[in-house]
């Protein structure tokens, strides 16, 4: 019986293939010839490739790396307006250090485009995951703060203390943008009837304002949450709002998708259609930042939102019945010159300690907050991070282990959360930072 020959990989030139071959290392030195090549199973398809993607407001760049030892070639496809896949770049077999790259230019701003990569041989074709991306809108509006204000109806049964979370773009890693999520857990606050609660949202997955593709508010639990109004604020400016108080009732119950799960969602088209979104002016937002600075209440709210989100994923929680679970105070010298802020978080942890069962030790987190303003950048950072735990809940011999346990849990949570709240905002003119005794931060322009 005649055995079909394996497809050997040839170092073909990118120009001949009509593809861009990205080479790493010395492109003049060819790899040694394999004297004992492994013959793949006769009917195996090549391994599926991985497609990497980057984007601007008018172009999307794609890169497909070599993924197989016995492919005949690769290609990259784009889905057209008729929902058909069209090949935009192809090549023959690649060496392990080569890749197939292409840039699709001339795209419309703030529009969604989908792509996939493929590896093929005589047996068949293996496709990468489909990657879809929105181009940026071309406005380059940066985001340094996002808030959600929810007004609950006035009825005594209108509110909720169920778990609430918010998304502003896709949950799928194959969508661009994606990854934004905030679990809403503020200290001592629920969405009570007749109140308006404004919460700070995470900035993860938001490199620009156009990365806000949706506003999804989700709730798990059995409460009938009746919402009167919703407002989305970017950099302290309202960009979207919906009022339900004029719909013949005081409020609207959050739509239930199925038992125990409700969702109120506004899609990308609804957000973009809002006149407040269309009229947003980043220069005005930067002017407000320069004129008003960063008030202490804003710092407390932002830190509460970020820490509350992170605590959902570990054993930490806000300390019950504590008047000031989050405090931020100015650090000043004898002449009342303040150069930093001191943050004190008062939490508790659930810790299983041998035969003592689950304990709830008090946990104090302290660190200093530094704000610096330089040419074109506002930078917020931390130092002097410390964690202490209440050791009176266990015998002295166990308290060391308890502190070490809580220390690791808390420090990890706080440091991860600070990556979200720590910010560098470009576009800020050169200035000096002034911290007053109330813990407010002001930016004074340098002459």
CORMOMO-V881230 format. One record per helix or strand of 2 or more residues. SS is the DSSP state (2 for helix, 1 for strand). FROM is the first residue (numbers start at 0). LEN is the number of residues. If there is no record, write none. Layout:
SS,FROM,LEN / SS,FROM,LEN
//
This chain:
2,13,4 / 1,19,2 / 1,50,5 / 1,59,6 / 1,72,7 / 1,84,8 / 1,98,6 / 1,111,9 / 1,124,3 / 1,130,4 / 1,145,7 / 1,162,5 / 1,174,2 / 1,181,3 / 1,195,5 / 2,208,3 / 1,214,6 / 1,225,9 / 1,236,7 / 1,251,2 / 1,255,3 / 1,260,6 / 2,267,6 / 2,274,4 / 2,281,11 / 2,295,16 / 1,315,3 / 1,325,7 / 1,337,12 / 1,350,2 / 2,353,3 / 1,357,2 / 1,361,13 / 1,376,13 / 2,395,26 / 1,423,3 / 1,430,5 / 1,440,5
//
